[in-house]
Amino acid sequence: METWLIWALVLFLAGLIVTLAEVVLPSGGLLAAVAVLCLLGSLACAYQLSGWIAVALLLVEGVCVPAVIILAFKFLPKTSVGKNLLLEPPPDESAGTTAPETPPPWTVNEYAGLLHKEGVVVAQLRPSGTAEIDGRRLSVISDGQLIPQGSRIRVIRVEGNRIVVEPVGA
C-alpha cells in the first residue's frame, strides 16, 4: 500500500521538475507531454490508495503546476541561464533618451531630390520604362503618353518610389 503512495509522490515531483524544464528548454511541447503523463501517472497511483487521495493530489497539482511555471518565469531572467536565453527589454523612452536627429532611412524618399531634374529615355516609355537621370538608371512612368527611346524627359512628380516624367518641351 505504501508503494502506491511513494510512486504517486515520485511521479508528482518528476512532473513538476519536467514542467520546470519545459519552461527553460525549447522542446516543442515534448517535455510538456512528459510532464502531463507524469502528473496523470501520479493521480493513477494515488487513486489506487483512495479516490479522496487522488482528488486531494489533483487539487495540489492544480496549485503547484501553475505556481512552478509562474515562479520559473519570474526568477529565470535573474539567473545566468536566463540572461543568456532572454533578450533585454528596450530602453525606457522616458529615461531621458532623445530621438535621433535624422529620420530613419526607411522614411526618407531617396527619389525626392530628382524632382525637376532632366534625363534621357533608355527604354521606350509606354507608359513605363527606363530613363537615365543624374547618371542613374531608374524605372519611370509617363502620364500616359508614349515617349520614344532617346527623348529628353523631366521629372514632374515623385510619389514614393514612383517617378513620373514628361517629355522636355511638353
Secondary structure, DSSP 8 states (H G I E B T S, - for coil): -HHHHHHHHHHHHHHHHHHHHHHHS--TTHHHHHHHHHHHHHHHHHHHH-HHHHHHHHHHHHHHHHHHHHHHHHHGGGSHHHHHHS------GGGS----SS--GGGS-TTGGGTT-EEEEEE-BSSEEEEEETTEEEEEEESSS-B-TT-EEEEEEEETTEEEEEETT-
